[in-house]
Amino acid sequence: MSYNSFGHVFRYTTWGESHGPALGAVVDGCPPGIALDESDIQPWMDKRRPGQSRHTTQRREPDTVRIMSGVFEGRTTGTPIHLMIENVDQRSKDYSEIAAKYRPGHADYTYDTKYGFRDYRGGGRSSARETAARVAAGAVARKVLGEGISIRAYLTELGGISIDHSRFADAAIDANDFFCPDPVAAGEWEAAVDAARKDGNSLGAVAECTATGVPAGWGAPVYAKLDAELAAAMMSIHATKGVEIGNGFEAARITGRDNADEMEPGNNGPRFLSNNAGGVLGGISNGDAIICRTAFKPTSSILTPLKTVTRDGEAAEISTKGRHDPCVGIRGVPVVEAMMALVLADQMLLHRAQCG
């Protein structure tokens, strides 16, 4: 059985393939009466849109979103919201060679093993093109959450080069091609990505996402833990190989005294003196900033010749042609933001359903 839906109360389903006529999402469970039109969605699509610099895929897609249902006279009706994005710049001939070969690091072999059939044009559903639909759905989730909750993502590491947090500048994030908050690191990343691209290779990256304004109390103690839902959401993004909440793996390397977030009285409940927990305690938000980091592997489709096998099990060599991101993590930043919004909107409605 294939699962193409995510969420409990606020639930979305994505559909479509990388080289099909269109792709999109159906959002169900959105409360009625929320102001929504295409202009609320398009700015987020533009952040993820391909072909905006030499550091991303040169596929030219406008990623224009059309709302096909669920909105009347500028407001949500409470019925399913159908979001459609047309594909206009497919070049399927670039993938003719891989029809009979498996790309190492990609999902070609596993899709073929599961279904006995696969769409080799850009990878079909396994393509990161699917994430365009998530960003569209995430824009709807932001409207549900309202302006009191802010979600901001950026890269903290690319190609093994980390930012210097002492140089962190929020204004820098949108001032370069890498969503990098450190202008110095952005220059180093540019050189690294250029070198990888010229070498027919690719690089990995780490994205950090912070959500502020989330009240204490969202989540559940056991099977719908807020951090567990976030981990599942981020791991579902193409090319993700690791997720950390708060201090993450570093928590295993320090003592309980150092990891504990001490508290003092505040104006609206306790004030935490640190945030190693990443805003989540026992699966429930504590009112502090929610912090999540997502590790993206290097893009699997590369020009460097690699050993592989054919569908018939014969030894072969493959070099993947086409237009690919030399670092898929760059355009992963707006996807991470979208998944954070989708999880929080769902958790908000779940909390309201149980606790009023």
C-alpha positions as CSV (number, residue, x, y, z in Angstrom):
1,M,0.0,0.0,0.0
2,S,1.3,3.5,-0.8
3,Y,0.9,6.4,1.5
4,N,0.6,9.8,-0.2
5,S,-1.1,11.7,2.6
6,F,0.2,13.3,5.8
7,G,-1.5,14.7,8.9
8,H,-4.4,13.9,11.2
9,V,-7.0,16.7,11.3
10,F,-5.2,19.1,8.9
11,R,-4.3,16.5,6.2
12,Y,-2.8,16.9,2.7
13,T,-2.3,14.5,-0.2
14,T,0.2,15.1,-2.9
15,W,-0.2,13.8,-6.5
16,G,1.6,13.9,-9.8
17,E,5.1,13.1,-11.1
18,S,8.2,15.0,-12.1
19,H,7.5,14.8,-15.9
20,G,3.7,14.5,-15.9
21,P,1.4,17.2,-17.1
22,A,1.0,18.6,-13.6
23,L,1.3,17.9,-9.9
24,G,-0.2,19.3,-6.8
25,A,-1.9,18.7,-3.4
26,V,-5.3,18.3,-1.9
27,V,-5.6,19.9,1.5
28,D,-8.4,18.6,3.7
29,G,-9.5,19.6,7.2
30,C,-8.8,23.3,6.7
31,P,-11.1,25.4,8.8
32,P,-13.7,27.5,6.9
33,G,-13.6,31.3,6.6
34,I,-9.9,31.8,6.3
35,A,-8.9,34.4,3.7
36,L,-6.9,32.6,0.9
37,D,-6.0,33.2,-2.7
38,E,-3.1,32.3,-5.0
39,S,-1.2,35.4,-3.9
40,D,-0.9,33.9,-0.4
41,I,0.8,30.8,-1.9
42,Q,3.0,32.1,-4.7
43,P,5.7,33.9,-2.7
44,W,6.6,30.6,-1.0
45,M,6.6,28.7,-4.3
46,D,9.0,31.4,-5.7
47,K,11.5,30.6,-2.8
48,R,11.6,27.0,-3.9
49,R,11.3,27.6,-7.7
50,P,14.1,26.0,-9.8
51,G,16.4,27.8,-12.2
52,Q,16.9,31.0,-10.1
53,S,20.7,30.7,-10.0
54,R,23.6,28.6,-11.4
55,H,23.7,26.8,-8.0
56,T,20.4,25.0,-8.6
57,T,18.8,22.9,-11.4
58,Q,18.4,24.9,-14.6
59,R,14.9,23.4,-15.2
60,R,12.7,26.4,-15.8
61,E,9.4,26.0,-14.0
62,P,7.2,29.1,-13.1
63,D,5.5,26.9,-10.4
64,T,2.3,28.9,-10.7
65,V,-0.3,27.6,-8.4
66,R,-4.0,27.4,-9.2
67,I,-6.7,26.9,-6.5
68,M,-9.2,24.5,-8.1
69,S,-11.6,24.0,-5.2
70,G,-12.3,24.7,-1.5
71,V,-12.3,28.5,-1.8
72,F,-15.2,30.8,-2.5
73,E,-15.1,34.6,-2.7
74,G,-11.6,34.6,-1.3
75,R,-12.3,32.4,1.8
76,T,-11.9,28.7,2.6
77,T,-15.2,26.8,2.6
78,G,-14.1,23.9,4.8
79,T,-14.1,21.5,1.9
80,P,-11.0,20.0,0.2
81,I,-8.7,22.6,-1.3
82,H,-7.2,21.4,-4.6
83,L,-3.9,23.0,-5.5
84,M,-2.5,22.4,-9.0
85,I,0.9,23.3,-10.5
86,E,1.6,22.6,-14.1
87,N,4.8,21.2,-15.4
88,V,6.0,23.2,-18.4
89,D,9.7,22.4,-18.9
90,Q,10.1,18.7,-18.9
91,R,12.9,17.1,-20.9
92,S,12.2,13.4,-20.6
93,K,14.7,12.5,-23.3
94,D,17.5,13.2,-20.8
95,Y,16.4,10.1,-19.0
96,S,16.2,7.6,-21.8
97,E,19.5,6.0,-20.8
98,I,18.4,5.2,-17.2
99,A,15.3,3.3,-18.3
100,A,17.2,0.1,-18.2
101,K,19.8,1.1,-15.5
102,Y,19.6,1.9,-11.8
103,R,21.1,5.2,-10.6
104,P,23.3,4.5,-7.5
105,G,21.9,6.4,-4.4
106,H,18.5,6.9,-6.1
107,A,15.2,5.1,-5.6
108,D,15.2,3.4,-9.0
109,Y,16.0,-0.1,-7.7
110,T,13.6,0.1,-4.7
111,Y,10.7,1.5,-6.7
112,D,11.2,-1.2,-9.3
113,T,11.4,-3.9,-6.7
114,K,8.2,-2.7,-4.9
115,Y,6.0,-2.0,-8.0
116,G,7.6,-4.0,-10.8
117,F,7.3,-0.8,-12.8
118,R,8.7,2.7,-12.5
119,D,8.5,6.1,-14.2
120,Y,12.2,6.7,-15.1
121,R,11.5,10.3,-16.3
122,G,13.2,12.3,-13.6
123,G,12.3,9.6,-11.1
124,G,8.6,10.1,-11.1
125,R,7.3,10.4,-7.5
126,S,10.8,9.9,-6.1
127,S,11.9,13.2,-7.7
128,A,12.3,16.3,-5.4
129,R,9.8,17.9,-7.8
130,E,7.1,16.5,-5.6
131,T,8.1,18.9,-2.9
132,A,6.6,21.8,-4.9
133,A,3.2,20.5,-3.8
134,R,4.2,20.4,-0.2
135,V,5.3,24.0,-0.3
136,A,1.8,24.9,-1.7
137,A,0.1,23.0,1.0
138,G,2.4,24.6,3.6
139,A,1.3,28.0,2.5
140,V,-2.3,27.1,3.4
141,A,-1.0,25.8,6.8
142,R,0.6,29.2,7.4
143,K,-2.8,30.9,6.9
144,V,-4.3,28.5,9.4
145,L,-1.6,29.2,12.0
146,G,-2.0,33.0,11.6
147,E,0.5,35.8,11.9
148,G,1.4,35.1,15.5
149,I,3.6,32.1,14.6
150,S,6.8,32.7,12.6
151,I,8.6,30.0,10.8
152,R,12.2,30.6,9.5
153,A,14.6,28.1,7.9
154,Y,18.2,28.5,6.6
155,L,21.2,26.4,5.9
156,T,23.8,26.0,8.6
157,E,26.2,23.6,6.8
158,L,26.9,22.9,3.1
159,G,29.6,20.5,1.8
160,G,31.0,20.1,5.3
161,I,31.4,23.9,5.8
162,S,29.5,25.2,8.8
163,I,28.4,28.8,9.5
164,D,29.9,30.8,12.3
165,H,27.0,31.5,14.6
166,S,28.7,34.7,15.9
167,R,28.2,36.1,12.4
168,F,24.5,35.0,12.2
169,A,22.5,37.8,10.5
170,D,18.8,37.2,9.7
171,A,18.9,39.8,6.9
172,A,21.6,37.8,5.1
173,I,19.4,34.7,4.7
174,D,17.5,36.2,1.7
175,A,20.4,38.1,0.4
176,N,22.3,35.2,-1.1
177,D,21.5,32.1,-3.2
178,F,22.0,29.7,-0.3
179,F,19.6,30.8,2.4
180,C,22.8,31.4,4.4
181,P,22.7,33.6,7.6
182,D,26.5,33.9,7.5
183,P,27.8,36.1,4.6
184,V,31.3,34.7,4.9
185,A,30.2,31.1,4.8
186,A,27.9,32.0,1.8
187,G,31.0,32.9,-0.2
188,E,32.8,29.7,0.8
189,W,29.7,27.7,-0.2
190,E,29.5,29.4,-3.6
191,A,33.1,28.2,-4.4
192,A,32.3,24.7,-3.1
193,V,29.1,24.3,-5.2
194,D,30.8,25.7,-8.3
195,A,33.7,23.2,-7.9
196,A,31.3,20.3,-7.4
197,R,29.2,21.2,-10.4
198,K,32.2,21.5,-12.6
199,D,33.4,18.1,-11.4
200,G,30.1,16.5,-12.2
201,N,29.5,15.9,-8.5
202,S,27.2,17.1,-5.7
203,L,27.2,18.2,-2.0
204,G,25.0,17.7,1.0
205,A,23.7,20.3,3.4
206,V,22.0,20.8,6.8
207,A,18.9,23.0,7.2
208,E,17.8,24.5,10.5
209,C,14.2,25.6,11.0
210,T,12.9,27.6,13.9
211,A,9.3,28.3,14.8
212,T,8.5,31.0,17.3
213,G,5.1,32.0,18.8
214,V,4.0,28.4,19.3
215,P,2.1,28.3,22.7
216,A,2.8,25.6,25.3
217,G,0.5,22.6,25.2
218,W,0.6,21.4,21.5
219,G,1.4,17.8,20.9
220,A,0.7,14.6,22.8
221,P,2.5,12.4,25.4
222,V,2.9,9.2,23.4
223,Y,2.0,8.5,19.8
224,A,1.4,12.0,18.4
225,K,4.4,13.7,20.0
226,L,5.1,17.0,18.4
227,D,8.8,16.1,18.0
228,A,7.9,12.7,16.6
229,E,5.6,14.3,14.0
230,L,8.2,16.8,13.1
231,A,10.8,14.0,12.6
232,A,8.4,12.0,10.4
233,A,7.6,15.1,8.4
234,M,11.2,16.0,7.8
235,M,12.3,12.5,7.1
236,S,9.6,12.3,4.4
237,I,11.3,15.0,2.4
238,H,13.3,13.6,-0.6
239,A,17.1,13.2,0.2
240,T,16.7,13.6,3.9
241,K,18.9,11.2,5.9
242,G,18.8,12.7,9.4
243,V,16.7,14.9,11.8
244,E,17.6,16.6,15.1
245,I,15.2,18.3,17.5
246,G,16.8,20.9,19.7
247,N,20.2,19.7,21.0
248,G,19.8,16.5,19.0
249,F,22.7,14.1,19.1
250,E,24.8,16.5,21.1
251,A,22.5,15.7,24.1
252,A,24.1,12.2,24.1
253,R,27.5,13.8,24.6
254,I,26.9,16.0,27.6
255,T,25.7,15.6,31.1
256,G,22.1,16.0,32.4
257,R,23.1,19.1,34.3
258,D,24.4,20.7,31.1
259,N,21.4,19.5,29.0
260,A,18.7,20.6,31.4
261,D,16.9,23.8,30.5
262,E,16.6,25.6,33.8
263,M,13.6,27.8,34.5
264,E,12.8,31.0,36.2
265,P,9.5,32.8,36.7
266,G,8.3,34.8,33.7
267,N,5.4,37.0,32.8
268,N,3.4,34.2,31.1
269,G,4.6,31.1,32.9
270,P,8.2,29.8,33.3
271,R,11.0,31.3,31.3
272,F,13.6,28.8,30.1
273,L,17.3,29.9,30.5
274,S,18.3,27.7,27.5
275,N,16.6,25.6,24.8
276,N,18.4,22.3,24.5
277,A,15.0,20.6,24.3
278,G,14.2,22.5,21.0
279,G,10.9,23.7,22.4
280,V,9.4,20.3,23.1
281,L,9.2,18.4,26.4
282,G,7.5,15.0,26.6
283,G,6.2,15.4,23.1
284,I,4.4,18.7,24.0
285,S,5.5,22.2,23.1
286,N,6.8,24.2,26.1
287,G,6.3,27.7,24.6
288,D,9.9,28.2,23.7
289,A,11.2,28.3,20.1
290,I,10.8,25.0,18.3
291,I,14.1,24.1,16.6
292,C,14.6,21.3,14.1
293,R,17.6,20.4,11.9
294,T,17.4,18.3,8.7
295,A,20.4,16.7,7.0
296,F,20.2,16.4,3.2
297,K,22.4,13.9,1.4
298,P,24.3,14.9,-1.8
299,T,22.1,14.8,-4.9
300,S,22.2,11.2,-6.3
301,S,21.9,12.2,-10.0
302,I,25.4,13.2,-11.0
303,L,27.5,13.3,-14.1
304,T,30.4,11.3,-12.6
305,P,30.3,7.8,-14.1
306,L,29.4,5.2,-11.5
307,K,29.2,1.4,-11.4
308,T,25.6,0.0,-11.4
309,V,23.5,-2.8,-12.7
310,T,20.7,-3.0,-15.3
311,R,17.2,-4.2,-14.7
312,D,18.4,-7.6,-16.1
313,G,21.1,-7.8,-13.4
314,E,24.0,-7.1,-15.7
315,A,27.0,-4.9,-14.7
316,A,27.0,-1.5,-16.2
317,E,28.2,2.1,-15.9
318,I,26.0,5.1,-15.6
319,S,26.3,8.9,-15.8
320,T,23.1,10.8,-15.2
321,K,22.4,13.5,-17.7
322,G,19.8,16.2,-17.2
323,R,19.3,19.2,-15.1
324,H,20.0,18.5,-11.4
325,D,20.7,20.5,-8.2
326,P,24.4,20.3,-7.3
327,C,23.1,20.6,-3.7
328,V,19.5,19.6,-3.2
329,G,19.6,21.0,0.3
330,I,19.5,24.6,-1.0
331,R,16.0,24.4,-2.4
332,G,15.2,22.1,0.6
333,V,15.0,25.1,2.9
334,P,11.5,26.3,1.8
335,V,10.3,22.7,1.9
336,V,11.5,22.3,5.5
337,E,9.6,25.5,6.4
338,A,6.5,24.1,4.7
339,M,6.7,20.8,6.6
340,M,7.1,22.7,9.9
341,A,3.9,24.7,9.1
342,L,2.0,21.6,8.1
343,V,2.8,19.8,11.3
344,L,2.1,22.8,13.5
345,A,-1.3,23.5,11.8
346,D,-2.3,19.9,12.4
347,Q,-1.1,20.0,16.0
348,M,-3.0,23.2,16.6
349,L,-6.3,21.7,15.4
350,L,-5.7,18.4,17.3
351,H,-5.1,20.4,20.5
352,R,-8.3,22.5,19.8
353,A,-10.3,19.3,19.2
354,Q,-9.3,17.8,22.5
355,C,-8.8,20.7,24.8
356,G,-11.0,23.5,23.3
